[in-house]
Amino acid sequence: MTNQGLIRKIPELRECKEIIQIEKGFSADKKYIIHTEKNQKRLLRIFDCADMKQKQLEFMVLKKMEENQVACSRPKAIGEVGQHGYMITSYIEGEDAEIEVLKLSEEKQFQVGVEAGEELKKIHRLQVPPQISSWYSRKVIKHQSYMEAYQNCGVQVKNDEKIIRFIKDHMHLMKDRPNVFQHDDYHLSNLIINNGEFAGVIDFNRYDWGDPVHEFLKIGIFSREISIPFCTGQIKGYFSGREPDEGFWRLYSLYLAMCVFSTVVWTLKTIPENLNQMLDKVYTFLEDHNYFEEIVPKWYRREGGY
């Protein structure tokens, strides 16, 4: 059966007028924009039925986000058709912020960042379920696994011993950190701008639970290469215009340092053809911190943020 034939078997979409596939992103889900008979747009994800339990949790998360008035897709329906599962949400009008933000003035880029930071703070209102273990215990286990894989992968990052030492000296900072909902992929590619204005957040499918500071490491890896005013604005917006304290920057640097090794391992496993491109990003943020001799990145200090 074709994808379009499958989609038309979904009860909520039997009368849809148009189906447009979205090719962007690394998700295993197949994504479509659906135009309904009532001239509404919907976002449809098709996935393997084996993932249904996880998708139902994601659906519930979106309901919680709606309760917290987060600017994101609203959950509409979830179910199964044959061997496939589906999730339908509302569609956020606009374009990829990674592209659109550069069409704006630096002042406007900063303001979009402020709004993104304010939205992130609302996302973090959702508290961890009682069955989830501490952030420290889960993160330590995950990091150790990545380190074992890194040491056997055949790729070596320059000055890796210095980075490893920085991590060991700062791991204790993760103890007793807040355990809240994490979007876990919060950067410009997962934000929408519509007519020059911040419109919302997309792609909650990689969500996790843990330290809210961990959410900011995608600034250092991705967003800072596109718009530093946006990144500065996101930090300012999250902290209501105040400067984050030293504790924030030490944790931010720790998570970036840990990300050096997880990035290498993940890239080799998922998109090995992009290894050099990802290493360029790693070396950029390592230079931003002078290999973690400095905890506040150079780009933030240049913006007058610290």
SVG drawing of the C-alpha trace seen along z (x, -y; Angstrom):
<svg xmlns="http://www.w3.org/2000/svg" viewBox="-15 -46 61 51">
<polyline fill="none" stroke="black" stroke-width="0.4" points="0.0,0.0 1.3,-3.5 1.8,-6.1 -1.1,-8.1 -3.4,-5.0 -2.4,-4.3 -3.0,-7.9 -6.5,-7.8 -7.3,-4.9 -6.8,-7.0 -10.3,-7.9 -9.5,-11.5 -8.0,-12.0 -10.2,-10.1 -11.5,-13.3 -8.1,-15.2 -7.6,-17.2 -3.8,-17.3 -0.8,-15.3 2.7,-16.8 5.7,-14.8 8.3,-16.6 11.8,-15.4 13.7,-17.5 15.3,-16.0 16.8,-12.8 13.7,-11.2 12.7,-7.7 9.1,-9.0 7.5,-9.8 6.1,-13.3 3.4,-15.0 1.5,-18.2 -2.2,-17.4 -4.8,-19.9 -8.2,-18.9 -11.6,-19.5 -12.2,-22.3 -9.1,-24.1 -7.2,-23.3 -3.5,-22.2 -2.4,-19.2 0.9,-17.6 0.9,-13.8 3.6,-11.4 3.6,-7.8 5.7,-5.4 6.2,-1.7 3.6,-0.2 6.5,1.0 7.0,-2.7 3.4,-3.2 4.0,-3.3 6.6,-6.0 4.4,-8.0 1.5,-7.8 3.8,-9.3 4.8,-12.1 1.1,-12.7 0.5,-13.1 3.5,-15.5 2.0,-17.7 -1.3,-17.8 0.8,-19.0 2.5,-21.6 -1.0,-22.8 -2.0,-23.2 1.1,-25.2 0.3,-27.4 3.6,-26.5 3.6,-27.7 3.8,-24.3 1.6,-21.8 -1.6,-20.8 -2.3,-17.0 -5.3,-16.0 -5.3,-12.2 -3.2,-9.1 -3.9,-5.5 -3.0,-2.6 -3.7,-1.6 -2.4,1.9 1.2,2.2 1.7,-1.5 1.0,-4.0 0.0,-7.7 -0.1,-10.9 -1.9,-14.0 -1.2,-17.5 -2.0,-21.0 0.4,-22.7 2.4,-25.8 2.4,-28.3 5.8,-29.7 9.3,-28.7 12.4,-27.1 13.9,-29.6 17.4,-28.4 16.8,-30.1 14.3,-32.9 16.3,-34.4 19.1,-35.6 16.5,-37.7 15.9,-39.8 17.9,-42.6 20.2,-41.8 17.9,-43.5 15.0,-41.4 17.1,-38.2 17.8,-39.0 14.1,-39.5 13.2,-36.2 15.8,-34.6 14.3,-36.3 10.9,-34.8 12.4,-31.4 14.0,-31.6 10.7,-32.5 9.0,-29.6 11.8,-27.2 11.1,-28.3 7.5,-27.3 8.5,-23.9 10.6,-23.3 7.5,-23.7 6.7,-20.1 8.1,-18.1 9.6,-14.6 7.4,-11.5 8.2,-9.7 9.5,-6.6 12.3,-8.4 15.7,-8.1 18.0,-11.0 19.5,-13.1 23.0,-12.4 22.7,-8.7 21.3,-8.5 23.8,-11.0 26.8,-9.4 25.8,-6.0 25.1,-7.5 28.5,-9.4 30.4,-6.3 28.9,-4.4 29.8,-7.1 33.3,-7.2 33.8,-3.5 32.5,-3.8 34.7,-6.8 37.8,-5.1 37.1,-2.2 35.9,-4.3 39.3,-5.1 38.7,-8.9 40.6,-11.1 39.7,-14.7 42.5,-17.1 43.4,-17.7 40.9,-15.0 42.8,-14.4 42.3,-18.0 38.5,-17.7 38.2,-14.4 40.0,-16.0 37.6,-19.0 34.6,-16.6 36.0,-14.5 36.6,-17.7 33.0,-18.9 30.9,-15.8 29.8,-16.3 28.0,-19.5 25.2,-17.3 24.3,-15.9 20.9,-17.1 20.2,-19.0 16.5,-19.6 14.8,-16.9 12.3,-18.5 11.0,-18.0 13.6,-18.6 12.7,-19.2 16.3,-17.9 16.8,-19.3 16.1,-23.0 17.8,-25.1 16.9,-27.1 16.0,-24.2 13.2,-23.2 11.7,-26.7 9.4,-28.4 9.3,-32.1 6.2,-33.5 6.3,-36.9 9.4,-37.9 7.9,-36.8 8.6,-33.8 5.7,-31.4 6.5,-28.2 8.5,-25.1 8.4,-21.8 9.7,-18.2 9.2,-17.0 10.0,-13.4 13.5,-13.4 12.3,-14.6 13.9,-13.6 13.9,-14.4 16.8,-16.2 18.7,-19.3 17.2,-22.4 20.8,-23.8 21.4,-20.8 18.9,-22.3 21.3,-25.1 24.1,-23.0 22.4,-23.1 23.1,-26.8 26.8,-26.2 26.7,-23.4 24.2,-24.7 22.6,-28.1 25.7,-30.1 27.0,-29.4 23.9,-31.0 22.9,-33.9 24.8,-35.0 22.2,-37.7 19.5,-35.0 21.6,-32.8 22.2,-35.8 18.5,-36.6 17.5,-33.0 19.7,-33.1 18.4,-36.6 14.8,-35.6 15.1,-32.4 16.6,-34.3 14.1,-37.2 16.8,-39.7 19.2,-38.8 22.7,-37.4 23.1,-33.7 25.4,-32.9 28.7,-31.1 27.0,-27.8 25.0,-28.0 28.1,-28.5 30.0,-25.7 27.2,-23.2 26.8,-24.5 30.5,-24.0 30.4,-20.5 27.6,-19.4 29.3,-20.8 32.5,-19.0 30.6,-15.7 29.0,-16.3 32.4,-16.2 32.4,-12.5 28.7,-11.7 28.8,-13.8 31.6,-11.7 30.0,-8.4 26.5,-9.4 27.7,-10.8 29.8,-7.7 26.7,-5.5 24.0,-7.7 25.5,-9.9 29.2,-8.9 29.4,-10.8 28.9,-14.0 31.8,-13.4 34.1,-16.2 31.2,-18.6 30.3,-17.7 33.9,-17.8 34.1,-21.3 31.2,-22.2 33.0,-20.5 36.2,-22.4 34.3,-25.7 32.8,-25.3 36.1,-24.0 37.7,-27.2 34.8,-29.3 35.9,-28.0 39.6,-27.7 39.2,-24.0 37.4,-24.8 39.9,-27.0 37.1,-29.5 33.5,-28.6 31.8,-31.6 32.0,-31.3 33.8,-34.0 30.8,-34.8 28.7,-35.6 31.3,-37.9 31.7,-39.7 28.0,-40.4 28.4,-42.2 26.4,-39.6 28.9,-39.0"/>
</svg>
